[in-house]
């Protein structure tokens, strides 16, 4: 009986290999099942199995490791004292910046407006023309910087004027200008400025109308661990239109625990109703009820008295299930942890992305796991 194999976890291939290595270092023999390297991981993930006699020891170790990881990651979670708003001067980024302004007022945070301009570099220059080309490039680069700075100052003055009109002069607004690749510079700025959240418009200049989150926004998400709030063009944050109903979509990953704490920290000034949902394929609800109950308990542990409702949804069309749920519960904000091949991966499938943009004007709060 002791040799019977028990599945203690299921995850993507890399995470399964890591857990297997850690358990075997602790003297527990592990076996991987459903490994599918060519297709990544199946929807349920690679299963980590151990002998029945080792289950209790393994579960204790996993619990200890999760607690240590959560403690380490929680050191970086503080009050939202700073908000970073990258802009490209489009109407969409201006709308997102106004959203960030209203958030800063509500959260009593500072707001930094950030613009990155790109200056192409000519690599192949004939030696005889090198000097003259260098002079021309220096002039052009200065002109590009001056033009970008002029636009940024004008943009910031417009935001300050809006702040004054709305009685938000208490918000400290600053700005910064850099040259480079936007996602790299935003990530670098996040390291030095240390914002609690980055607010970005979901569509910018040159981006297709079929994109819910522009490729730039997604690349920023891949470069930094700071939560990103993506604001669609028609979303507004006003005193009469505050965030009241929030859905947190979970894939039952370890990253949920840190994401939930970050979410509740961001929402602390608001009187919100939390809806925690998991969308599973039909007939795939194994362990889901107990996992959802654990998350519900964790929400209440993080913030006592929180209004939390948990639901397990089932269906093959992820977007349709999410859309129906949003309409039914009058959701104002979607929050999700960005995990490869998880729900965020499926949402970014091109077909579903088109539907999200066409049908939804919902802000999306992304936590990187």
C-alpha positions in Angstrom: 0.0 0.0 0.0 2.9 2.4 0.8 4.1 2.1 -2.8 0.8 3.5 -4.2 1.4 6.7 -6.1 -0.5 9.8 -5.0 -0.7 13.1 -7.0 0.1 16.0 -4.7 0.3 18.8 -7.2 -0.2 19.7 -10.9 1.7 22.5 -12.6 3.4 23.5 -15.8 6.5 21.5 -16.8 9.2 23.9 -15.4 7.4 24.4 -12.1 6.8 20.6 -11.8 10.6 20.0 -12.4 11.5 22.5 -9.7 9.1 21.0 -7.1 10.4 17.5 -8.0 14.0 18.6 -7.4 13.2 20.2 -4.1 11.3 17.2 -2.8 14.0 14.8 -3.9 16.6 17.0 -2.2 14.5 16.3 1.0 14.6 12.6 0.4 11.2 12.1 -1.2 11.2 10.2 -4.5 9.0 11.9 -7.2 7.5 10.9 -10.5 6.1 13.2 -13.2 3.0 12.2 -15.2 1.4 13.8 -18.2 4.6 15.4 -19.4 4.1 16.8 -22.8 7.1 18.8 -23.8 6.1 19.4 -27.4 2.9 21.1 -26.4 4.1 22.6 -23.2 1.7 21.6 -20.4 -1.8 20.2 -20.8 -4.6 22.2 -19.2 -4.4 20.4 -15.9 -0.6 20.6 -15.9 2.2 18.0 -15.3 1.2 15.9 -12.3 3.8 15.4 -9.5 3.3 12.0 -7.8 4.9 10.5 -4.7 4.5 7.3 -2.7 1.6 7.3 -0.3 4.0 6.9 2.7 5.7 10.3 1.9 2.5 12.3 1.5 2.4 13.8 5.0 6.0 14.8 4.9 5.7 16.3 1.4 2.6 18.4 2.3 4.4 19.8 5.4 7.4 20.8 3.3 5.2 22.4 0.6 3.3 24.3 3.2 6.5 25.6 4.7 8.0 26.6 1.4 4.8 28.5 0.4 4.8 30.3 3.7 8.5 31.3 3.2 7.8 32.5 -0.4 4.8 34.5 0.7 6.7 36.2 3.5 9.6 37.1 1.2 7.3 38.5 -1.5 5.2 40.4 1.0 8.1 42.6 2.0 7.7 44.4 -1.3 3.9 45.1 -0.7 3.4 48.5 0.8 0.8 51.2 0.6 0.3 52.7 -2.8 2.3 55.8 -2.3 3.2 56.3 -5.9 1.5 55.7 -9.3 3.4 55.6 -12.6 1.5 56.6 -15.7 3.4 56.0 -19.0 1.9 58.1 -21.8 2.3 58.5 -25.6 0.0 61.6 -25.9 -2.8 59.6 -27.5 -6.4 60.1 -26.3 -6.2 56.6 -24.8 -3.2 57.3 -22.7 -4.7 60.7 -21.6 -7.8 58.9 -20.5 -5.7 56.4 -18.6 -3.7 59.2 -17.0 -6.9 60.9 -15.8 -7.9 57.6 -14.4 -4.5 57.4 -12.6 -5.1 61.0 -11.3 -8.4 60.1 -9.7 -6.8 57.0 -8.2 -4.0 59.0 -6.8 -6.5 61.4 -5.2 -8.4 58.5 -3.7 -5.3 56.7 -2.5 -3.5 59.8 -1.4 -0.6 58.9 -3.7 1.9 60.8 -5.9 1.6 60.6 -9.6 4.5 60.5 -12.1 3.7 61.0 -15.8 6.3 59.2 -17.9 7.1 59.4 -21.6 9.6 57.4 -23.6 10.6 58.6 -27.0 12.5 56.4 -29.5 15.5 57.7 -31.4 16.6 55.3 -34.2 20.4 54.8 -34.6 22.0 54.5 -38.0 24.5 51.6 -37.9 26.0 51.7 -41.4 27.8 55.0 -42.2 30.4 55.5 -44.8 33.7 56.5 -43.2 34.0 59.7 -45.4 30.6 60.8 -44.3 30.9 59.7 -40.7 31.6 63.2 -39.2 28.8 65.0 -41.1 26.3 62.3 -40.3 27.3 62.3 -36.6 26.7 66.1 -36.5 23.4 65.7 -38.2 22.4 62.9 -35.9 23.3 65.0 -32.8 21.2 67.8 -34.1 18.3 65.5 -34.9 18.5 63.8 -31.5 18.4 67.1 -29.7 15.4 68.2 -31.7 13.6 64.9 -31.0 14.3 65.4 -27.3 13.2 69.0 -27.3 10.0 68.1 -29.2 9.2 65.2 -26.9 9.8 67.4 -23.8 7.6 70.2 -25.1 4.8 67.7 -25.8 5.2 66.2 -22.3 5.2 69.5 -20.5 2.0 70.5 -22.4 0.4 67.1 -21.5 1.3 67.5 -17.8 -0.1 71.0 -17.7 -3.4 69.7 -19.1 -3.5 67.0 -16.4 -2.7 69.6 -13.7 -5.5 71.8 -15.1 -7.9 68.9 -14.9 -6.7 68.2 -11.3 -7.5 71.8 -10.3 -10.9 71.7 -11.9 -11.7 68.5 -10.0 -10.4 69.9 -6.7 -7.4 67.5 -6.7 -4.6 70.0 -6.2 -3.4 67.8 -3.3 -2.1 65.2 -5.7 1.6 65.7 -6.3 2.2 65.5 -10.0 5.7 65.1 -11.5 7.0 64.0 -14.9 10.0 62.3 -16.5 11.3 61.9 -20.0 13.6 59.2 -21.3 14.9 57.9 -24.6 14.8 54.2 -25.4 12.6 51.2 -25.8 9.4 51.8 -23.8 9.1 48.5 -22.0 12.7 48.6 -20.9 12.5 52.2 -19.7 9.3 51.7 -17.9 10.8 48.7 -16.1 13.9 50.8 -15.2 11.8 53.6 -13.9 9.7 51.2 -11.9 12.9 50.1 -10.1 14.0 53.6 -9.2 10.6 55.3 -8.6 9.1 52.2 -6.9 5.4 52.8 -7.8 2.7 50.7 -6.2 0.9 50.4 -9.5 1.5 51.3 -13.2 -1.6 52.7 -15.1 -1.5 52.4 -18.9 -4.0 53.0 -21.7 -4.9 49.8 -23.6 -4.6 51.4 -27.0 -2.0 53.8 -28.2 -0.9 55.4 -31.5 -0.5 52.9 -34.3 -2.1 50.0 -32.4 -4.9 48.0 -34.1 -8.5 48.4 -32.9 -8.6 44.6 -32.3 -6.2 44.7 -29.4 -7.5 44.8 -25.9 -4.1 45.3 -24.4 -1.5 46.7 -26.8 1.6 44.7 -27.4 3.6 47.4 -25.6 1.5 47.0 -22.4 1.9 43.2 -22.5 5.7 43.6 -22.9 5.8 46.0 -19.9 3.9 43.4 -17.9 6.6 40.9 -18.9 9.4 43.2 -17.7 8.2 44.2 -14.2 6.6 42.7 -11.2 4.7 45.9 -10.4 0.9 45.5 -10.8 -0.4 47.0 -14.1 -3.8 48.5 -14.5 -4.8 48.5 -18.2 -7.5 51.1 -19.0 -9.7 50.8 -22.1 -10.5 53.9 -24.0 -14.0 54.4 -22.6 -13.4 53.5 -19.0 -13.7 56.4 -16.6 -13.0 56.7 -12.9 -15.1 59.5 -11.3 -16.7 60.1 -7.9 -20.0 58.8 -9.3 -18.4 55.9 -11.0 -16.1 54.3 -8.4 -14.9 50.7 -8.4 -17.6 48.7 -6.5 -17.6 45.2 -7.9 -14.3 43.4 -8.6 -13.8 40.0 -10.1 -10.6 38.1 -9.3 -10.1 35.3 -11.8 -8.0 32.5 -10.4 -6.2 29.5 -11.9 -5.5 28.2 -8.4 -1.8 29.0 -8.6 0.6 29.8 -5.7 0.8 33.4 -7.0 -2.8 33.9 -5.9 -1.8 34.6 -2.3 0.5 37.5 -3.1 -1.9 38.8 -5.8 -4.8 38.8 -3.4 -2.8 40.8 -0.8 -1.8 43.3 -3.5 -5.3 43.5 -4.8 -6.7 44.2 -1.3 -4.0 46.8 -0.7 -4.9 48.6 -3.9 -8.7 48.4 -3.1 -8.3 49.4 0.6 -9.9 52.8 0.3 -12.9 51.5 -1.6 -16.0 49.7 -0.4 -16.0 46.9 -2.8 -17.6 43.5 -3.4 -15.1 40.8 -4.4 -16.1 38.0 -6.7 -13.6 35.2 -7.0 -14.1 32.9 -9.9 -12.5 30.0 -11.6 -13.3 29.0 -15.2 -12.8 25.3 -15.8 -13.4 23.2 -18.9 -16.6 21.0 -18.6 -16.1 18.0 -16.4 -12.8 19.4 -14.9 -13.7 20.4 -11.4 -11.5 18.0 -9.5 -10.3 19.6 -6.2 -11.8 23.0 -7.3 -14.3 23.3 -4.5 -11.7 22.8 -1.8 -9.2 25.2 -3.5 -11.9 27.9 -3.9 -12.9 27.5 -0.2 -9.2 28.0 0.7 -9.0 31.2 -1.3 -12.2 32.5 0.2 -10.8 32.0 3.7 -7.6 33.7 2.6 -9.5 36.8 1.3 -11.2 37.1 4.7 -7.8 36.6 6.5 -6.2 39.5 4.5 -9.1 41.9 5.1 -11.7 41.1 7.8 -15.3 41.9 6.9 -14.6 41.8 3.1 -17.6 41.0 1.0 -16.6 37.9 -0.9 -18.5 35.6 -3.2 -16.8 32.6 -4.9 -18.1 30.8 -7.9 -16.9 27.9 -10.1 -17.8 28.4 -13.7 -17.7 25.7 -16.3 -17.5 25.9 -20.1 -15.2 25.7 -23.2 -15.6 29.4 -24.1 -13.6 31.3 -21.5 -14.5 34.7 -22.8 -18.3 34.0 -22.9 -18.3 32.7 -19.4 -16.4 35.7 -18.2 -18.5 38.1 -20.2 -21.8 36.6 -18.9 -20.5 36.8 -15.3 -19.4 40.4 -15.7 -22.9 41.5 -16.9 -24.7 39.5 -14.3 -22.7 41.0 -11.4 -22.1 44.6 -12.8 -18.4 44.1 -12.5 -16.2 47.3 -12.6 -12.8 45.8 -12.6 -11.2 42.5 -13.6 -8.1 41.3 -11.7 -5.9 38.4 -12.7 -2.5 36.9 -12.1 -0.4 36.7 -15.2 0.8 33.1 -15.5 2.0 31.5 -18.7 -0.5 29.2 -20.2 -3.0 30.2 -17.6 -6.2 32.2 -18.1 -4.3 35.3 -19.1 -2.6 33.2 -21.9 -6.0 32.1 -23.2 -7.4 35.7 -23.0 -4.6 36.8 -25.2 -5.5 34.3 -27.9 -6.1 36.6 -31.0 -9.7 35.5 -31.5 -10.7 36.1 -27.9 -8.7 39.3 -27.8 -10.9 40.8 -30.6 -14.0 39.9 -28.7 -12.7 41.4 -25.5 -12.0 44.7 -27.2 -15.3 44.8 -29.1 -17.5 43.7 -26.2 -15.7 45.0 -23.1 -14.7 48.3 -21.7 -13.5 46.8 -18.4 -10.3 47.9 -16.8 -7.9 44.9 -16.3 -5.6 44.7 -13.3 -2.7 42.4 -14.0 -0.4 40.9 -11.3 2.7 39.1 -12.6 3.3 35.8 -10.9 
